[in-house]
Amino acid sequence: MIRVTFLFQLFLAPLVMCTLLMSGIQIVCAQCGSSGDPIIDITFGTVSAPDFGDGKTTYDAIAPGQTPNGEGWYKLVSNINDGLASWHNLRDHTGDVGGLMAIFNADDYPGEFYRIRVSGLCENTRFRFSAWIANANRAEECGGNPIPPNVRFVIEDLDGNQVNSSADVTGNIYATAQPQWLPYGFEFDTGNRTEFDLVLINDNPGGCGNDLAIDDIRFTPCGPPIALETDETLKQADTLFFCEGDAAPIVLSGNIAVDDSYAAAPVFQWQTRRGEDGEWTDMNGEQQEELTISPTHDQWYRLTAAGSTGNLDKPLCRISSGPIRIARLVPQQDADNVDERGPICEDGSILLNPRPYVGAGVGPITYQWQLYTAAGPVDIPDATSLSYEFEAPGPGIFRLHRQAINGCGDRFVTHAFAVEVPETIRTTLVLPLATLCADDAPLTLSGGEIENGDAGMVGVYSGPGVVGGVFYPASAGVGQHTITFSPPPGTHCALVSQATITVHDTVYLDPMLDIVMLRGQRVTLRPQTDASQFNWSNEPGLDNYHAQYPVASPEETTTYTLTASNAVGCEKVGTVTVTVLTDLILPNSFTPNGDNVNDTWEIGGLGNYPNVFLQVFNRWGTPVFSSKGYTRPWDGQHNGTPLPTGPYYYTLSSDVLVRPLSGSVTILR
């Protein structure tokens, strides 16, 4: 047997109007807990079937397609700006594109927006008079200060006397930047009357503003709240499910707290209908607080209440609980599609997040994730959520199911997944060199190995200064660099290996200028370098073969090689040649007579002397010949004219000579 409990709370405090201030807008509200079927329900119809209802208004009607003029008019429209283009763009309060509303351009007098008579009410019964209202004006209209509407809710007896409070007004409904519908209304008790006029009245003057829309004017029985308490295991929204083959009776029970302001001893009537669109009918003899029924699929029930037995006979005077539907749980089929996911790596995870399961007649469900093993599907502990974060335990193809469990304990698969976890490809790397100098030749990288994977898989080197598997130290720059060895691009789940290679700053060694010296002289070799270690080649003539500035005194022309290095072993090699000059042979005469024998003054060995300057003078000291260098020996002429025979005097200077040489040479014929 299934037991369902309805809780009725009939409050002692009277239902009163209340006022909330929200964003500068007054909202009149009340505490109507439960209501009955509407006695008056003015929706103004649809575009295809306009319906002003049975009410009246003091405003002039504007026909569809007619342009309004002045104030004091109303029009049935599907959008507020169908009245004036400057008004808000707003559909009826349900959002129905084809639904209509009544818009009013109020005048300076307290006209009646709507008046309708309601008859056949019950005495001493509470009703709610309500409507949805929106300000039609934009906030920027009328210089930013449009007159706000203010609607008064009035209930009159048949003699025109107001029987409700004069304070039953909406208050000023101020214009807003964005249009909005707001509900307004109040409750009142009929006392000993059963017939009234319901009136909505303009309570503010016209002018610039005071334009509004009204929709869904309703008049409904009103009473304390009726709440449902039931077993949530088989209840979903307004439906209570039962299991296939379960004929156990269902007990619907109401726990009622008496409210003297509503009724000292309220009376009840259970109602039922077949299907959602069926008509509610009273169940004969079912006027107790408890109802026992046999489960019947798609049968609906509700409990109605009234303040007295007399009022219970009039359906328009009743309030009712929310309906509950009885329905059979429908068996669901396992999902047969497998959603392939991945690949993910062995240390990775993936969120499996299928949509909530929705099925006809499924009822309330919980979830359980399962992992397929060699022994079959196994529930995953604590995996009962809509989604599941799967963490790969190792390589393989893993099959997972999300099962749904309904209130009868039946299980079915809602989603199936196959997650691929490939084997991780592992690598090692040992570089052939750990250090290089910045000016070293490029290094072809090697030492990377792929431990597993497909045959013929070729790894890739990368890092600063690496191009095509070659490390260029000059491009990488001085410092420590990380070289990475990876499986080929596109390889899933690969572990790369890394090693470091250090590039040291290079040694600079400026080219050394060759030196010329006389035999027996000593010269200092001065290489320009930032090296800290020096190694000269083992040719003779140096006083120190490991000094930066050794002294050279070779007996003959010698080339010395210097290997200059720094503390980390980077080195440069340079050479310098020390030329040892032979003694000069200066003949004391020559015969420039044109016989091609001894026609010029040939000075032996002078060609190797640097920066030679030779001058020849006659006996009176007049220069007759001069030459920087001695590429063309003197032929005994001066300005193209042969000089006379006799002695001539010379001076000879060079960078290697301590002092100029001087002497005489004789021209013979």
Summary of the structure (lengths in Angstrom):
residues: 669
radius of gyration: 56.8
end to end distance: 157.6
largest distance: 172.2
contacts: 2008
relative contact order: 0.08
helix: 3%
strand: 45%
